Amino acid sequence: MRRELYQELGLLKKYYDVDEEERTVRIPLIFDHAEDLIDLGVERKENYPIKNEAMVDIVEKIKTIPPAFKIKLELKINDYGDYDPELLFDSVNDYLELNHYSIIREKKFFFIQAVILLAIGISILVFNGFAKASLVSENSVIPEVLDIMAWVFVWQATTVAFLTKSEFQVNSSRIKIRVKSIALLDKESKVLKYEETFDKFKEWAGNKKLEVLSRACLLFSGGALLVSGAITMVSAFSDLAALDGVEFSNMIVTFVVMVIVALVEILIAISALSSYNGRGPFSKKARFVFLPLMVLILLIETYLLFALAADITNYFSYLIAMVASLGYIIGVILSIKLNVKIGKENKGL
């Protein structure tokens, strides 16, 4: 055992029951009245709303315990008054579970931000490539400025996706990761309710694998289609600008098709990111509109890829769009399947 940990445990043993064999620390929190745990400023419907301040106090206690040790959390209330201990215990669990879902929403928001920033950065890099080839002079500073802008967006996307965490996320995660059990006691220290948090947290996961796969497909397809749409749009206008009068008339049909495909890709990208964020489109009408539309885009892109693409950038763009379109279709199908499965489970309750 490290010297620092030995000294830390020695201090903790003065205040808490430490079980070095089980590697647990029992933290008893005492409340004189049930109102000290309940947020009286929120009107009650069924269960009791829990004070945020009480959970913050729990987190502060958790921070003092070495990471190698789990916490047995005990909430001792001397006077329950007219409050039902069982409902109060359920309310604490509900509070933690609601925080869990809030963290998921925050993470989704951060990932959507990151994908949009990354798509903008990559699109600027691609546009810069076209600009260097045909739109600006060799001595122009514009390409360097665009390069810097692009990498700023890419770096910001990385920061938002992997380095940004709110204090709310950190505190809620501490409770979920560190707490082994929660118990509700009366003033004689009699255990009224007890629950192992691992079992409770496992219930929150639900259809985790199916949900994660669906989200990953939707997030990837949304970002990839944003990039592909931007590349296709830039490529269409760049090719058109480089043509003379005779070639222009021959190219106009291809140009129109490319612009339509680019706009549809961006529309579907927005739809995919909206679906990832839990806002649809999963209505019956949307299922019969968006999925056939994506199949149509796949067919058009396949034709463009093998018949019209003139350079490696166009090939790359169409390949990205084809893979992303498939990802979107898979993501929507998995989401529909997940919603049906959850619906059946809720009916069985």
C-alpha positions as CSV (number, residue, x, y, z in Angstrom):
1,M,0.0,0.0,0.0
2,R,1.4,3.4,-0.9
3,R,2.4,5.6,2.0
4,E,0.0,8.4,1.0
5,L,-3.0,6.0,0.9
6,Y,-2.0,4.5,4.3
7,Q,-1.9,7.9,5.8
8,E,-5.2,9.0,4.2
9,L,-7.0,5.8,5.4
10,G,-5.6,6.5,8.9
11,L,-7.3,9.9,8.8
12,L,-10.5,8.6,7.3
13,K,-10.8,5.9,10.0
14,K,-11.2,8.8,12.6
15,Y,-14.4,9.8,10.9
16,Y,-15.8,6.8,8.9
17,D,-16.0,3.0,9.1
18,V,-13.3,1.8,6.7
19,D,-13.3,-1.9,5.5
20,E,-9.9,-2.4,3.9
21,E,-10.7,-6.0,3.0
22,E,-13.9,-5.1,1.1
23,R,-12.3,-1.8,0.2
24,T,-15.4,0.2,1.2
25,V,-16.1,3.3,3.3
26,R,-19.4,3.8,5.1
27,I,-20.5,7.4,4.9
28,P,-23.5,8.2,7.2
29,L,-25.3,11.5,6.5
30,I,-27.6,12.7,9.2
31,F,-30.7,14.8,8.5
32,D,-32.8,16.1,11.4
33,H,-35.9,16.2,9.3
34,A,-37.0,14.8,6.0
35,E,-37.5,18.3,4.7
36,D,-33.7,18.8,4.8
37,L,-33.5,16.3,1.9
38,I,-36.7,17.4,0.1
39,D,-36.9,20.4,-2.2
40,L,-40.0,22.1,-0.8
41,G,-39.9,24.8,-3.5
42,V,-41.1,22.3,-6.1
43,E,-44.7,21.2,-6.0
44,R,-45.0,17.5,-5.4
45,K,-47.0,15.2,-7.7
46,E,-46.2,11.6,-6.6
47,N,-42.6,11.3,-5.3
48,Y,-40.7,13.9,-3.4
49,P,-38.4,16.2,-5.3
50,I,-34.8,16.0,-3.9
51,K,-32.7,19.0,-3.1
52,N,-29.7,19.5,-5.4
53,E,-27.7,20.9,-2.4
54,A,-28.1,17.5,-0.6
55,M,-26.5,15.7,-3.6
56,V,-23.7,18.2,-3.8
57,D,-22.9,17.6,-0.2
58,I,-22.8,13.8,-0.9
59,V,-20.4,14.5,-3.8
60,E,-18.1,16.6,-1.6
61,K,-17.9,13.7,0.9
62,I,-17.2,11.2,-2.0
63,K,-14.3,13.4,-3.2
64,T,-12.5,12.8,0.2
65,I,-12.5,9.0,-0.3
66,P,-9.6,7.3,-2.2
67,P,-10.7,6.1,-5.7
68,A,-9.8,2.5,-4.9
69,F,-12.6,2.4,-2.3
70,K,-16.3,2.2,-2.9
71,I,-18.8,4.0,-0.7
72,K,-21.7,2.7,1.3
73,L,-23.9,5.7,1.5
74,E,-26.4,5.9,4.5
75,L,-29.0,8.6,4.7
76,K,-30.2,8.7,8.4
77,I,-33.3,10.8,9.0
78,N,-34.2,11.4,12.7
79,D,-37.7,12.7,12.0
80,Y,-39.7,11.5,8.9
81,G,-42.8,13.4,10.0
82,D,-45.6,12.6,7.5
83,Y,-43.2,11.6,4.8
84,D,-43.2,8.0,3.6
85,P,-39.6,6.5,3.9
86,E,-40.2,4.1,0.9
87,L,-41.4,7.0,-1.4
88,L,-38.4,9.1,-0.1
89,F,-36.0,6.3,-1.0
90,D,-37.6,5.9,-4.4
91,S,-37.3,9.7,-4.9
92,V,-33.5,9.6,-4.2
93,N,-33.2,6.8,-6.8
94,D,-35.3,8.8,-9.3
95,Y,-33.1,11.9,-8.7
96,L,-30.0,9.9,-9.6
97,E,-31.7,8.3,-12.6
98,L,-32.9,11.7,-13.9
99,N,-29.4,13.0,-13.6
100,H,-28.2,10.0,-15.6
101,Y,-30.5,10.9,-18.5
102,S,-29.5,14.6,-18.2
103,I,-25.9,13.6,-18.6
104,I,-26.8,11.6,-21.8
105,R,-28.5,14.7,-23.2
106,E,-25.5,16.8,-22.4
107,K,-23.2,14.4,-24.1
108,K,-25.4,14.2,-27.2
109,F,-25.3,18.0,-27.4
110,F,-21.5,18.1,-27.1
111,F,-21.1,15.4,-29.7
112,I,-23.4,17.1,-32.1
113,Q,-21.5,20.3,-31.6
114,A,-18.2,18.5,-32.2
115,V,-19.5,16.8,-35.4
116,I,-20.7,20.1,-36.8
117,L,-17.4,21.9,-36.0
118,L,-15.5,19.0,-37.5
119,A,-17.6,19.0,-40.7
120,I,-17.0,22.8,-41.0
121,G,-13.3,22.4,-40.6
122,I,-13.0,19.6,-43.2
123,S,-15.2,21.5,-45.6
124,I,-13.0,24.6,-45.3
125,L,-9.9,22.4,-46.0
126,V,-11.6,20.9,-49.1
127,F,-12.7,24.4,-50.3
128,N,-9.1,25.6,-49.7
129,G,-7.8,22.9,-51.9
130,F,-10.1,24.0,-54.8
131,A,-9.2,27.6,-54.1
132,K,-5.4,26.9,-54.3
133,A,-6.0,25.1,-57.6
134,S,-8.1,27.6,-59.5
135,L,-9.4,30.6,-57.6
136,V,-6.4,32.4,-55.9
137,S,-2.9,33.4,-57.0
138,E,0.2,31.7,-55.7
139,N,1.2,34.6,-53.5
140,S,-2.2,35.1,-51.9
141,V,-2.5,34.7,-48.1
142,I,-6.1,33.4,-48.4
143,P,-5.1,29.7,-48.4
144,E,-3.0,30.1,-45.2
145,V,-5.9,31.9,-43.5
146,L,-8.3,29.2,-44.5
147,D,-5.9,26.5,-43.3
148,I,-5.7,28.2,-39.9
149,M,-9.5,28.5,-39.8
150,A,-10.0,24.9,-40.7
151,W,-7.6,23.6,-38.0
152,V,-9.2,25.8,-35.4
153,F,-12.5,24.2,-36.1
154,V,-11.0,20.7,-36.0
155,W,-9.2,21.4,-32.7
156,Q,-12.4,23.0,-31.2
157,A,-14.3,19.8,-32.3
158,T,-11.8,17.6,-30.5
159,T,-12.0,19.8,-27.4
160,V,-15.8,19.8,-27.2
161,A,-16.0,16.0,-27.8
162,F,-13.4,14.7,-25.5
163,L,-12.3,17.5,-23.1
164,T,-15.4,19.4,-22.2
165,K,-17.3,18.2,-19.1
166,S,-19.7,20.2,-17.1
167,E,-19.5,20.2,-13.3
168,F,-22.9,18.5,-13.3
169,Q,-21.5,15.6,-15.4
170,V,-18.6,15.2,-13.1
171,N,-20.6,15.2,-9.9
172,S,-23.3,12.8,-11.2
173,S,-20.6,10.5,-12.6
174,R,-18.9,10.4,-9.2
175,I,-22.1,9.1,-7.5
176,K,-22.7,6.5,-10.2
177,I,-19.1,5.2,-10.2
178,R,-18.2,5.4,-6.6
179,V,-21.3,4.6,-4.6
180,K,-21.7,0.8,-3.9
181,S,-25.0,0.9,-2.0
182,I,-27.6,3.4,-0.7
183,A,-29.5,2.8,2.6
184,L,-32.2,4.8,4.3
185,L,-32.2,4.7,8.1
186,D,-34.3,5.9,11.0
187,K,-33.1,7.7,14.1
188,E,-32.3,4.3,15.8
189,S,-30.1,3.4,12.8
190,K,-32.6,0.8,11.7
191,V,-32.3,0.2,8.0
192,L,-35.6,0.9,6.3
193,K,-34.5,0.6,2.7
194,Y,-31.4,-0.8,1.1
195,E,-30.2,-1.2,-2.4
196,E,-27.0,-2.2,-4.2
197,T,-26.4,0.6,-6.8
198,F,-24.8,-1.8,-9.3
199,D,-28.2,-3.5,-9.8
200,K,-30.0,-0.2,-10.0
201,F,-27.5,1.4,-12.5
202,K,-27.7,-1.8,-14.6
203,E,-31.5,-1.2,-15.0
204,W,-30.8,2.2,-16.5
205,A,-28.7,0.8,-19.3
206,G,-31.7,-1.0,-20.8
207,N,-31.0,-2.0,-24.4
208,K,-27.6,-0.4,-24.3
209,K,-25.9,-2.2,-27.2
210,L,-28.7,-1.5,-29.7
211,E,-29.0,2.1,-28.5
212,V,-25.3,2.8,-28.8
213,L,-25.1,1.2,-32.2
214,S,-28.1,3.2,-33.5
215,R,-26.6,6.5,-32.1
216,A,-23.2,5.8,-33.5
217,C,-24.7,5.2,-37.0
218,L,-26.8,8.4,-36.9
219,L,-24.0,10.5,-35.5
220,F,-21.5,9.2,-38.1
221,S,-23.9,9.5,-41.0
222,G,-24.9,13.1,-39.9
223,G,-21.3,14.3,-39.8
224,A,-20.2,12.4,-42.9
225,L,-23.2,13.7,-45.0
226,L,-22.5,17.2,-43.9
227,V,-19.0,16.9,-45.2
228,S,-20.0,15.1,-48.3
229,G,-22.7,17.6,-49.1
230,A,-20.3,20.5,-48.7
231,I,-17.6,18.8,-50.8
232,T,-20.2,18.0,-53.6
233,M,-21.5,21.6,-53.6
234,V,-18.0,23.1,-53.7
235,S,-16.9,20.7,-56.4
236,A,-20.0,21.4,-58.6
237,F,-19.5,25.2,-58.5
238,S,-15.7,24.8,-58.9
239,D,-16.1,22.6,-62.0
240,L,-18.7,24.9,-63.4
241,A,-16.5,28.0,-63.0
242,A,-13.6,26.4,-64.9
243,L,-15.7,25.6,-68.0
244,D,-16.0,27.6,-71.2
245,G,-19.3,28.3,-73.1
246,V,-19.6,25.0,-75.0
247,E,-18.6,22.8,-72.1
248,F,-20.9,24.8,-69.8
249,S,-24.0,23.7,-71.8
250,N,-22.9,20.1,-71.6
251,M,-22.1,20.2,-67.9
252,I,-25.3,22.0,-66.7
253,V,-27.3,18.7,-66.2
254,T,-24.5,17.2,-64.2
255,F,-24.2,20.4,-62.2
256,V,-27.9,20.5,-61.4
257,V,-27.8,16.8,-60.3
258,M,-24.7,17.4,-58.1
259,V,-26.3,20.5,-56.4
260,I,-29.6,18.6,-55.7
261,V,-27.6,15.6,-54.3
262,A,-25.6,18.0,-52.1
263,L,-28.7,19.7,-50.8
264,V,-30.4,16.4,-50.0
265,E,-27.3,15.2,-48.3
266,I,-27.2,18.2,-46.0
267,L,-31.0,17.8,-45.4
268,I,-30.5,14.2,-44.4
269,A,-27.5,15.1,-42.3
270,I,-29.7,17.5,-40.3
271,S,-32.3,14.8,-40.0
272,A,-29.7,12.2,-38.8
273,L,-28.3,14.6,-36.1
274,S,-31.9,15.5,-35.1
275,S,-32.6,11.7,-34.8
276,Y,-29.4,11.2,-32.8
277,N,-30.6,13.9,-30.4
278,G,-33.9,12.1,-29.9
279,R,-36.2,14.4,-31.9
280,G,-37.1,12.1,-34.8
281,P,-37.9,11.7,-37.6
282,F,-39.4,8.3,-36.5
283,S,-43.1,9.0,-37.4
284,K,-44.7,6.6,-39.8
285,K,-44.7,9.3,-42.4
286,A,-41.0,10.0,-42.0
287,R,-40.1,6.3,-42.2
288,F,-41.8,6.0,-45.6
289,V,-40.2,9.3,-46.9
290,F,-36.6,9.3,-45.6
291,L,-35.6,5.7,-46.1
292,P,-36.7,5.5,-49.8
293,L,-35.1,8.9,-50.3
294,M,-31.8,7.6,-49.0
295,V,-32.0,4.6,-51.3
296,L,-32.6,6.9,-54.2
297,I,-29.5,9.0,-53.1
298,L,-27.4,5.8,-53.0
299,L,-28.5,5.0,-56.6
300,I,-27.7,8.5,-57.8
301,E,-24.4,8.6,-56.0
302,T,-23.4,5.2,-57.5
303,Y,-24.2,6.6,-61.0
304,L,-22.2,9.8,-60.3
305,L,-19.3,7.8,-58.8
306,F,-18.8,5.6,-61.9
307,A,-20.0,7.9,-64.6
308,L,-19.5,11.5,-63.8
309,A,-16.7,11.8,-61.2
310,A,-13.7,13.5,-62.8
311,D,-11.2,13.5,-60.0
312,I,-10.2,11.8,-56.7
313,T,-12.0,14.4,-54.6
314,N,-15.4,13.6,-56.3
315,Y,-14.8,9.9,-55.9
316,F,-13.9,10.4,-52.2
317,S,-17.0,12.5,-51.6
318,Y,-19.4,10.0,-53.2
319,L,-17.9,7.1,-51.4
320,I,-18.3,9.0,-48.1
321,A,-21.9,9.8,-49.0
322,M,-22.7,6.2,-49.9
323,V,-21.3,4.8,-46.7
324,A,-23.0,7.6,-44.6
325,S,-26.3,6.9,-46.4
326,L,-26.1,3.3,-45.4
327,G,-25.2,4.3,-41.9
328,Y,-28.3,6.5,-41.7
329,I,-30.6,3.7,-43.0
330,I,-29.1,1.3,-40.4
331,G,-29.4,3.9,-37.7
332,V,-33.1,4.6,-38.4
333,I,-34.0,0.9,-38.7
334,L,-32.2,0.2,-35.4
335,S,-34.0,3.1,-33.7
336,I,-37.3,2.0,-35.0
337,K,-36.5,-1.6,-33.7
338,L,-35.5,-0.2,-30.4
339,N,-38.6,1.9,-30.0
340,V,-40.8,-1.1,-30.8
341,K,-38.9,-3.2,-28.3
342,I,-39.2,-0.5,-25.6
343,G,-42.9,-0.1,-26.4
344,K,-43.5,-3.9,-25.9
345,E,-41.5,-3.8,-22.6
346,N,-43.5,-0.9,-21.3
347,K,-46.8,-2.6,-22.2
348,G,-45.6,-5.6,-20.2
349,L,-45.0,-3.6,-17.0
